[in-house]
Amino acid sequence: MTITKNIAKELIYKTSGKIFNAIFVKKNGELREMTCRLGVTKHLKGGERAYNPSDYDLVCVFDMQAEGYRSINLNTLQTLTIGGNQYSIL
């Protein structure tokens, strides 16, 4: 199924902490596949971000393999897999 980046963003936020996969192009041009989830607070150290991620079409997630926080750029998101359903992003 093909969806827009706005629908992809909604689907990501509706996962409510469930694990999902995302394939996107990193800032350096490399293709990245990431297994991630929202709502992980265990590794937070406090403080505030210097920017609002949604202003830059970014979604902050917890990377399950790297065990760290990462950002997904919705503008370069290519594929999203949630609950066994795979979505291609326009």
C-alpha positions in Angstrom: 0.0 0.0 0.0 1.3 3.5 -0.9 0.8 6.3 1.6 1.9 9.9 2.1 4.5 11.0 4.7 1.7 12.6 6.8 -0.2 9.3 7.0 3.1 7.6 7.8 3.7 10.0 10.6 0.2 9.3 12.0 0.8 5.5 11.7 4.1 5.8 13.6 2.5 7.7 16.4 -0.4 5.3 16.6 2.0 2.4 17.3 1.9 3.4 21.0 5.2 1.8 21.8 4.9 -1.3 19.6 8.0 -2.3 17.5 8.0 -1.3 13.9 10.5 -1.2 11.0 11.5 1.8 8.9 13.7 2.1 5.8 14.9 5.5 5.0 17.9 7.4 3.5 20.3 8.8 6.1 21.8 12.3 5.9 25.0 10.9 4.3 23.0 9.2 1.5 23.2 5.6 2.9 20.0 3.5 3.0 19.2 2.5 6.6 16.8 -0.2 7.9 15.9 0.3 11.5 13.8 -1.7 14.0 12.5 0.9 16.5 9.7 2.0 18.8 8.3 5.1 20.5 7.9 5.7 24.2 11.2 4.4 25.5 12.3 6.6 28.4 14.8 4.3 30.2 17.9 5.9 28.6 16.9 9.6 28.9 19.4 11.8 30.7 17.2 14.8 31.2 17.4 18.3 29.6 15.5 19.6 26.6 16.1 19.4 22.9 17.4 22.6 21.3 14.8 22.2 18.5 11.4 20.8 17.8 11.8 17.6 15.7 8.4 18.1 14.0 9.5 21.4 12.6 12.0 19.5 10.5 9.8 16.5 9.6 11.7 14.3 12.0 10.3 11.6 14.3 12.5 10.6 17.3 12.5 6.9 18.0 14.4 4.3 20.0 16.6 2.1 17.8 16.2 -1.4 19.2 19.5 -2.8 17.7 21.8 0.2 18.5 19.9 0.7 21.9 19.9 4.5 21.4 17.7 7.3 20.2 17.6 8.1 16.5 15.6 10.4 14.2 13.7 9.3 11.2 13.4 12.0 8.5 9.9 11.7 7.0 11.1 13.3 3.8 13.5 10.4 3.1 11.3 7.6 4.5 10.8 4.9 1.9 9.1 1.9 3.6 7.3 1.4 6.9 6.3 -2.0 8.3 3.8 -1.9 11.2 2.1 -5.0 12.5 2.9 -7.1 9.4 1.6 -4.4 7.1 4.1 -2.8 4.7 3.6 0.7 3.4 5.5 2.5 0.7 5.9 6.2 1.2 5.3 8.7 -1.7 
